Amino acid sequence: MSATESTEGRKEAKADIEQLSRSWDWHVRRKAAWCPDAPAAVLETLSRDPNQWVREAVAGNERTPAAALARLAEDSSGYVRAAVALNRRATSEILASLAEDEMVDYDSTLQKNRYLVKESVAKSPNVGPETLASLACDSDEHVRAAAAGNPLLSPESMGRMVRDVFWEVRNNIAKNPSTPEELLLRLSGDQIMDVRATIAKNPRTPPAALAALAGDRSWEIKEALAGNASLDGSILAELAGHWSWMVRAAVAGNPNTPAGTLKLLADDPDQSVQKAARSRLR
């Protein structure tokens, strides 16, 4: 395709988006607002749309002009404000103002209200350290859990949150790629199995914690551990003799499993384990 043809194609696409943005159907206007190639002028116009779902789409579009994004941060709809908080172009100043937003929405699965805007701010890669530290101490457990998973969270906040009463907070600390090894070691002894399983899967978990988890009574923990690419070959060889075929299959799929162990698993009574081991040997 020549440069001229490429330019003409972009012009046609821009014209199509502009046409969609003028549709009487708000679903069509929302589609235009979500488009990653939407012109700034179109997004500016749609940011004032009477339909909140169109404005929400604009608030989530990373091409939305800064002025329009700042205005949408004060929108009457909490869903729009939450979309602004999730936008990667939202500034730390905008996020600081939204961190105090009390908008809630009912979560039918949990049968409780969720602070959608606060949770969105807590997840943002642009949130300021003071704002994030404040959200990490929020009275709502789901806001704290959202903050616990943010890689920008300070080690000091993490150290406090490994003792949080809400298990999802501790679980998100276990997943966080910035969590210090000493905290991962502490969480390896958590009373909640899901937290220990997360630690068992984490490739950053220190060897001492992985070795301790190899002695866990739960086969689910051992299955999670057997899939960890950082696990020592001797532990994998030990897990290869576990009674659960799911643990043995995880061992067979681990890139660190020694060839000798794989050869043994290639003749395993379970066909799934055999298949996984033979595939690795090939």
N, C-alpha and C positions, 0 to 999 in steps of 0.2 A: 504494500500500500504506500502510495506517495505521500509526501508531506501535505500536499494540497487536499488529497482525499481524506486524510486524517483530520485536517482542520474542518473540512466540510462536515465530517461525521460528528465532530464535537458540537458544531453549531446546530445540527439537526437534533442531537440529543438534548441540548440546552433548550431548544424551542419546544421539544416534547414535554420536558419537565415544567416549563412555564405554562404550557397549555393545561397540563394536569393540575397545576396549582390554582387554576381559575375554574375548576369543575364545581358544579352545584353539589356534588356528592362528597361529603366530608371524608369518606373512605379513600377516595381518589386523591384528595388534597393531602391526606395523611401519607399516602404512598409517595407523593412528591416530596413531602417534608422529610421522609426517611432516606431519600435517595442520596448516596454518598457523593454524587456529582451535582447536587442542587446548587445553583448559583446563589451567592450571598444575598442578592436583591430579592430572590424568591423566598429565601428563608426569613429575611427581614419582614416581608409582607405576611407570611404565614405565621410568624411569631405573634401576630395580633389577631389571628383567626378566632372567631366566636366559639369554635368547638375546642374543648379542652384536650381532646385526644390528638388533634392536629398540632396544637401548641406543645403537647408532650413529645411528639415526634421531633419537632424542631429543637426542643430542649435537649434531646438525646443525640442530635446530629453534631458531629465534631467540626463541621464546616460552618456552623452557626456563628455569626459575627459576635464579638465580645460584648458589644453594647446590648444586643438582643438577648444574649445569655444572662447578662446582669439583670435585665428587666424581667425575664422569665423567673429569676430566682425569687421575685416578689409576687409571682402570679397567685391568683386567688385559689387555684387548684393545687392541692398537695401532691398530686401525681406529677404535675408539671415540675414542681420544685424538686421532687425526688429525682426526676430525670436530669435536671440540671446538676444535681449533686453527683450523679453517675457519669456525667460528661467529662471526658479526660481533659477538656479545655477549661473546666471550671477553676477559677483561681482560688488560692488559699483564703483570700478575703471573702469571696462569695461563700466558700465552704464554712468559714467561721460563723457567718451570719446564719447559715442554715443549720448549724449544729445545735441551735436552740429551738429548732422548729418542733412543735408538739403535735404535728399532724399524725393521726393514727388511722389504720385500716384493719378491719377484722380478718383474722386468719382463721378460716373455718377448720383447717387441719389441726391447729393447736388450740382452737376455741379461745382465742385471746386477741387483744389488740396489739398491733405491731407499729412501732415508730418508724415508718418507712423512710422519712427524710433523714433522720438521725442515722439510721443504719446505712443509708447510701453514702452519707458523708464519711462515716467511719471506714468505709471500704475504699475511699478515693486515694489514688496515688499522689494527689496534690494537697492533701490535708496537712495543715501545719502541725508541728509537734505539740504545741500547747493544746490545740483543739482535739487532737487525737488522744492525748493524755487525759483530757477531761471526759471524753466519751468512753474511755476505758474504765472510768469510775462511775459511769452512769447507773442509775438505780434500776434500769431495765436490763434484764439478762441478755436479750437478743442484740441490743445495742453494744453491750460489752463483748458479746461473741463476735460481732462484726469487726470491732476494733482489734480483737485478739488475733484475727487473721491477717491484719495489715502488716506487710513487711517493714513499714516505717515505724512501727511501735518500738518504743525504747526498751532496752533490757530491764530497766527499773520497773516499768509497768508490767512487763512479762513476768518478772520475779514475783510480783504481787498476785498476778492473775493465775498462776499455777495452783493457787490455793482457793480459787473462786468456787463458790458452792454450786454453780451451774456447770454441768459436765461439758456442754458445748463450748464454753469459754476455754476450758482446759484442752479440749480436743482441737480447737483452732490454734491454740498456742503450739500444740504438738505438730500441726501441719505447717505452721509459719516457717518460711525458709530462712528467717532471720533469728530464730530462737537459738540462744546459746546452748552448747552441748550439755552444760551442767543442769539446765532445766529439762532437757530431753531425758537425761538420766533420771531425774526426779520423777518425771511423768511416767516412766517405764513401770513404776510400781503403783500407778493409779488404781483405785478400786473399781473403776468403770472399765469394762472389757473393751468398749469401742475406743477409748483413749489409748489403752495399751496396744490395740491393733494398729492405730494410727502411728504410734511410735515404732512399732515393729516394721511398718512399711517404709518409714522415713529413711532414705539413704544417708542422711546426716546423723542419725542416731549413733552415739559412740559404741565401740565394740563391747565394752563392759555391760552396757544396757542390753545389747542384742544377745549376749551370752546369758544374761539373767532371764530374758524372755523365752529363751529356748527351754527353760525349765517350767514355763507356765503350764498350769493344769488344763487350760482351754485349748482344744484342737484348732479353734478359729484363730487364736493368737499365733499358733505354730504355722498355720497356713499362710497368714499374713507375713510372718517372719521368713518363711521359705521362699517368698518371692522377692525379698530384699536383695538387690544386686550388690550390696556392700557386705553381705554375710560371709563369714569365713567358711572355707571349704570343708573343714572338719565338722562344723555344726551342720552343714548341709548333708554330709554323709550320715550323721546321726539321725537327722530328720527323715532321711530316705527309708528308714526302717519303721516309721510311724504307722500305726494301725489304720489311720484315715487315708483313703486313696487321694483325697483332695490335697492333703499335705504333701504326699509323695509326688503328685502331679505338679505342684508348685516348685518342688525341688528340681524336677526334671526340666522345668522351663527356666530355671535360674542360670544366667550366663556364667556364674562362678562355680557351678557344680562340677567337680572333678570328672574326668572321662571314665575312671573306674566305677564311680557311683552311677554314672549314666548307663554304663553297660549292664550293671545289675538291674537298674530300673527298666531297661529295655526288655527284660524277661518278667516284668511284674505281672501278677495275676490279673490286675485291672487293665483293660484295654486302653483307657484314656491315658494312664501313666505310661504304658508301653509306647503309644503313639507319640507322646511328648518327648520321651527319651530318645526314641529312634530318629525323630526329626532333628534333634540337637546333634546326634552322632553323625548324621548325614551332612 
